[in-house]
Amino acid sequence: MKKYICFFLLSLITILSFAQNFKGTVTDDSGNPVPYAALYLRETKSGLTTDEHGHFQTKLPMGQYTCEVSSLGYKSQSFSFQMPERDYEKNIILAERTYTLPEVSITKGNEDPAYAVMRRAIARAPYHRTQVKGYRAGTYLKGTGKGTSIPAVLKLSKEVRKDAKEWLGKLFVLEEQQVVNFTAPNVWNNRVIAHKNSFPEEIQVDMGITMVNLYTPELFGKISPLNKKAFSYYRFRLDGCFVEAGQMINKIRIIPRKEDNRLLEGDLFIVEDLWCISAADVSVRGGGLKAQIKVTCKEVQPSVFLPVSTTMSSFIDIMGFKAEASYLAAVHYTEVKTDIQPQETKKEETAEVTANSAAQPKKHKYERPARIGRKDTQVDSLADKRDSLYWTAVRSVPLRLEEVQSYQYKEKIVLKDSLPGGNKANQKKGLAQVLNTIMWGKTFSTSNKNAWLTLPNLTSYIPEYNFVDGFWLGAKLKTGVKLSQASTLRFVPSFYYTTARKNWVGQGELTLDYAPRNRGRLSLSGGVVSADYNSESGESRFINAMSSSLFGHNHLKLYENTFFTVNHAIEPFNGLLFSSSLSWQRRKMLDNHIRHSWFKRDAEPNLPENDAFRSMPDNDILKASFELEYTPAHYYHMSKGKKVYEDSPYPTFALKYDRAFPMDGSRYITSYHLMQFSAKQDIEFGMFNRLHWSVSAGTFWNVKNLQFPDFKHFASTRILVTERFFDTGFSLLDNYALSTNTRWAQANVSWYTPYLLLKHLPFLSRKSFDEALHLRSIVIYGQRPYTELGYSIGFSDMARIGVFVGFDCLKYHSAGVSISLPLSLIVGE
């Protein structure tokens, strides 16, 4: 690898020493510039792109060249030229392209010819996706960004207005030159040769798209028109055909069947007979982003089309924050390795063709190549020290005046900070970094990334408030060390002082991850905590803190638990996880130490609301748990040394057995057996429809002095806002209303669909939320069956609001509204 990079750098320096500028402007017949036109030099297999004003430039040594110029909507042009010893300027005029349609007989029910083209392209997509086995390429990347507006509420702050004035309306630029080495299926070794940017130092910018494979099932984060299920998501229209370089190109219009942010819209240009992509012009949107992306491909080898230029222009509008950004990439290939081209696919053939017929042997029949793969990026020590002469030589487009001014402004700031008077600014910057670490946390690691320490964010210093303990004041740290490629040791301690109970609580967990393909994990944990009686499915502690402090409703009831636990999990077979644990606990009841909320509302007693609840004496318990969880034919891939399961078309089954042992001693008063069975599955069907179902059942036997923490508890809450998903649990009952010490059976079904009721309204049809129906039911021995029906809208599982109605058997029980929000994720827990 090193010798190739050194050779590339030496060649580059040699070429630049004897190279001159090849530059010019691309315009249309009327003299208007053609922005983002693609130029391809056959001899060097390199692409470059015009800027928004149609200008281009590149360094070339003396010699004979053939240049192909193309832009979507214009006729391509090819010309040869002799590069002299001086700069060579060429102004290029592109004529507007006229598309022709093939003659087709129009009859009732006759489909558009585009469908025949797309069937062949989709069938060939797996082949083209794996056709290239490796390549080496040089890339020039440029991205720009400009903030244009901030929310009106933030403008009320003088400090915010002052800070915003420094960057609002100013253009920022980032340029990068890379050497990219790709090895199939997805191993990338990149080296950054040169890097320059005018963005503020506190803003980290990732260039994002460097190289793009147009044949993956997902394209730019959306469902690809070449996905094998594309006909379920898109309609296609043949807008015309034209001949370019002796090949027939079909212009196919991509039309989403529904207006959904998970779909693309635009044009694909498909090469006849090869059924590959010669260009793409698509728009994407979602989450306040609108972007137009253009990719131009050229035949770098016979029958091998690869991207040589990519451009993107985007607009962002999120909650009052507005910005615009652009991106371009020019690629030149120095080496391309491919498989031998197979024989032409017959027109009637619709089966998928793969290039890698003799696939590499897999370590397991259910293991698939990683979707993201391995990407190693090294930065040259001189990358950020390249001078203006160097950048002038490597740029494929000249800088605009606004971009030059952006660099000049950044240099002025750097020079000012380096002067003696700049120490004050550096001190201010250092204080800002300290405050930023306290606010958001930070991870410190060794140079080889084999050991690390993570400081928490602000919420971890005061994670909880309840009427039993008051505030928790302390910290939670995370540290770890990589013992080998396959094993990692992690330690997570936490210590807190409770302001009302005036006591210390805390716990520590030591975890060894090993045998990653078998998901091996051994952990030791212990400590003293205020535990929820419903420890398996209780409400969020953060939600309870807000409810207690503001309204006096302490829905979580707490007891003191001193514990030590050993857990182990391993997969003896793929898809089958065996978990076991042994736990000792010392438990006692707690009382409220705070009697009123912040607004003087009386606190609820720290006693669960359940007819079977009895006061718990101080007691000890020793119990063991064993669980088998199995998903048939479960495919996976390895990512960063970890086994990551993919979505399965089969249900997941689980069988769990708990045993509390009878022990000698007055404190060991509880013993029991508990067996539980559950199954769950997510089924995707139609166009973005998803059905989630789950069932569970269980029973206790040989029970002696069962205490309330040992009951079977269920996910239920009367709080308006919950962190639970609507797939499980109940929204109209108290946290402990369903807790039982007998036997039970439960079922949940949720159907998520993009269009059900509200989305059929015209002014809501383009919104990105989905709709869902929910059915939940539970039967507990000795009680009447309880059922809830509900309707909700939201964004998948991230945020939802629903209306629910409850029934005891068939008798109306109650109705209410519930909001599901992952607040712990928002605040950084």
Secondary structure, DSSP 8 states (H G I E B T S, - for coil): -HHHHHHHHHHHHHHHHTEEEEEEEEEETTS-B-TT-EEEETTTTEEEE--TTSEEEEEEESEEEEEEEE-TTB--EEEEEEE-SS-EE--EEE-B---B-------TT---THHHHHHHHHHHHHHHHHSEEEEEEEEEEEEEEEEEE--TTGGG-HHHHHHHHHHTT-EEEEEEEEEEEEETTTEEEEEEEEEEE-S-TT-------SS--TTSSEETTEE-TTSTTHHHHEEEEEEEEEEETTEEEEEEEEEESS--TTB-EEEEEEETTT--EEEEEEEEEETTEEEEEEEEEEEEETTEEEEEEEEEEEEEEETTEEEEEEEEEEEEEEEEEE--------TT--S---S-SS----SSTTEE--SS-EEEEEE-TTGGG--HHHHHHH-SS---HHHHHHHHHHHHHHHHHHSGGGHHHHHHHHHHHHHHHHHH-EEEE-TTSSEEEEE--HHHHS--EETTTEEEEEEE-EEEEEEETTEEEEEEEEEEEETTTTEEEEEEEEEEEE-GGGTEEEEEEEEEEEEESSTTT---HHHHHHHHHHH----S-EEEEEEEEEEEEEEEETTEEEEEEEEEEEEEE---S--B-TTS-B---SS---TT-----SEEEEEEEEEEEE-TT--EEEETTEEEE---SS-EEEEEEEEE---SSTTB--EEEEEEEEEEEEEEETTTEEEEEEEEEEEEEEEES--GGGSB---B---SEESS-TTSSBSSS-TTTT-BSSEEEEEEEEEEES-SSGGGSGGGTTS--EEEEEEEEEEETTS--EEEEEEEEEETTTEEEEEEEEEETTEEEEEEEEEE--HHHHTT-
